[in-house]
Amino acid sequence: MSEEEQRLPGGNVGGAVRVGDTVRRSTGPWTPDVHALLRHLAGRLPGVPRVLGYDEAGREVLSYLPGRVPDIDTETLTPGQLTALVRWTRAFHTAVAGFPLAGAWRYFPMPDATLIGHNDIAPYNACFDGDELVGVFDWDLAGPSNPLMELAFVAWNGVPLWRDDGPETAAARLRLIADAYRGYAPERILRAVPDRIRIMLDGIPVAAAAGDRGMANLLAQGEPERSRRSLADLERRLPAIERSLAQSRRARRQLSGK
């Protein structure tokens, strides 16, 4: 007797079902390259699903990652969770170094690509045990990117910058991201966010018109217009966040005696 399928929450682009200890998802031209990436990461990076093949319906079969997925509509990542997610991102970028950029990737062209990124690192694609990150899933959008663009998207969703929680809160969480990753100042991450989000918003209708059903689903849900409004609001708030970052930088220097 086959195990019962359980629809997993979320999945605005495509969706997935759980069958026992596996996850089943629809495939696309990008799937073989995504599977090659996941096999490359196996043993190099924790919290990555294992590729188990395909089922009788032609869906990919991946290992199920246990843990709790935060509800982005009602929750904000704790500082511990955000730190864990960013440290995992740094470890991922180390593990993926040298993996070929060429492939039938699904995601939109990214400028100055230096590595294969996940391209959708966000609370809705991560599962936690308390503050411990135990998995990052939904790799269909993996493709050429660079570390700054990945961090910009983490900031958009993890601060989060798509809503207004006040400039001081935004600045503090941007500093947390920068401190956890190391190598990029919080101001630089902040300034990269608008360009990163525009790449996504401009790409959704193009991909939908080319036949990507997942991107068509996003159009039906009100994208990219919904996120364009959030981005316009962020751009109005950028000066206040930058001032808060500058003030905190001065305060840190005073405390350190520099």
N, C-alpha and C positions, 0 to 999 in steps of 0.2 A: 504493500500500500504506500503510495507516494505521500511525502510530507506536505502539510498544508502550507500554502503561500501566504505570507503576511506582508501587506503593503507597508513600506517604510515611510515615515513622515518626510516632508520636504520634497526634493526632487522637482524643482520648478523647470529644469531643462529637460529631464528625461524620466526620472523616477526609477525606483528599484523595488524588488521584493526580497524578503528573507525566506529561505527554505532551510530549516534546520540551522546548521552552522555555516551556511553559505548565503551569498547575495547574488541575485540574478538581475542582469541589466541588458537592455538592448545594445546593439553594436553599430558600428559605422566604419567607414574607411580608415579611421584613425586607430581602431582597436588593436591591430597587430603591433603598431608602434608603441601604444600605451602598455601593452602586455610586455613587450621587450624592455621598456623602462622599468616596470614593476619587478621583473625578474632581475634586472641589473641591481635594483635597490635591495632586494631580498638579501639579508645577511649583512648589509651595509648600513641600514637605517631601520630603527624600530617604528612600529605604528603604521606599517604599510600593508595593505591587503595582499594575500598570495593569489596568484593566478592559478585556477583549477581547471581551466578549459572552457568548454561550451556544453550547454544542455541540449536536449532533443528539440527544443524550440529555436535553437540557434542563438540563444542569449549567452553572454559571457557568464562564467561562474567564478566568483571571488570568495575568499574567506571572509566571514563576518567578523567585524571588529567590535568587541564588547565595550561598553562604556556609555556615558550619558551625553547626549548632544544638547547643548544649551538652546533654549528657545529665544531666538533673536528678537522676537516681538516683546518679550517681557523681561529678559535678562541681559545683563552686561557681564562679559568675562571678568572674573576676579583678577586682581593683579597677578596672582600666582598662575592662573590659567593663561593669561596673556603672555607672561614671561615664558612659560613652558612652550606655548605655540611658536613664539619667535625663536627660542633656542632650537626647537625642532626644525624650523625653517633654515637656520644656519647650518645645522647638521645635514639637512637635505641637500643644500647647495654644495656642501663639501662632498657628499656621497655621489652626486650626479656629475661632478666635474669630469670632463672628458667624454661623456656620453654624446653620441652623434646628434648634431642639430637637425640634419636632414631627416625628413619623414613626412608622412601624410597626416600632419597634425591638424586638429580641428580649430585651434584658437586663432585669433586674428593676428596678422603680422605685427610684430613688436620691434621697435627700433633698437639698434645696438644690442642685439641678442648675444649673450655670452654663454648661456647654459640652457638646459631644458628646465622650465619652471612648472610648477603645479598650476599656476594662473588662477586659482580659485581658493586660496588658503583663507578660510573664514570660519567663524564659530559654527555655522551650519554644516560644515564639512569636517568637523573635528569632534572627537568623543573623549570624555574625561572621566577619571575616577578621582573625585575631589578636585584638587588643583593639578593632579598629574595627567598629562596628555597620554592617552593610550592608543590613539589612532587618528589618521587623516585619510579620508576616503574621497570618492568622486574625482577620479583622475582623468576623465574624458577631455578636459580642457587643457591638459598638459601640452607644452610646446615651447618653442624658443622664446626666451625672455632674458631678464637680467636681475640681479639681486635687488636693485633699487625699485624696479617696477613691482617685484613681489612684495617688498616692504610697504610700498605705497598702498597696495591693495589690502594688506593686513591692517594698515592704519585706517583705511576707509571703513572696514568692517569691525575691527577690534577696538578702536578708540571709543565708539565709532565716530567717524567724521561725517557720515551721512545724516546725522541729526545733531542738534545743538544742545550739548550738555554743559555749555559754558567754556570760555577760553582757558581758564585755569585747569579744569579737568582735562580738556583736550591736550594742553601742553604737558601736563604731568604724565599722561599715558603715552604721548609721543616720546617723551624722555625714557620711559620704561622700555619702549620698543627699541630705541636706539641703544640703550645700555645693554639690553639682552642680546642684540645681534652684534654690535660693535663694528665700527667701520664707516658708519653714516651718521652725521649729525641729525638731530630731530628736525631742524629747520629744512634740511635737504629732503628728508622723507616727506615732510608736509608739502613742500613746493612741487614734488613729483606727483602728488595725488591727482590734481586736475587732469594732467595729460594722460595718466594711466586710466582714469575713468572714461575719458573721451574715447580712447581706443576701443574700449568695450562698448560704449553706447553707439559709436559710429559703426561698429562691426556687426551688431545684432541684426539690424534690418538687411544688411548686405548678405549675411549668411542665411537668413530666413528666405530671402528671394532666390538664393541659390539652391534651396531645397532642404536646408537643415531644419528638421521638424522640432528639435529642441529649442532653437532660436525662435521659431514660429510660435512655440508655446510662450516664450517670454513676451513676444509682441502681444499675444492675446491677453496677457496679464498686466499690460499697461507699460511695458518697457519699450523703448528707452526713455519715454517722456517722464515717467515717475522719477527715475534716477537723475534725469537732467535737472529737474526742479531741486532735488537734494544737492546736486553739484553747484547750481547757481547760488543756493543758500550758503554753501561752504565758502565759495569764493568771496561772498560778502563778509564772511567771518574771518577770513585768513589774516587780515592785519591785526585783529585783536589777539588771535592765537600766537602770531609771531611776536607781538609785544610781550605776551606772557612768557614765551620761551626766552626772550632777551632778559626779562627781569629775573627769571629763575637762574639764568646763566650768570648774571652779575652776582646774585646772592650766593651761588656756589663758589664763585671766585673769592668772595669776601670771607666765606667760611674756611676756605683752604689757605687764605693768606696770600693769594696771588693777585 
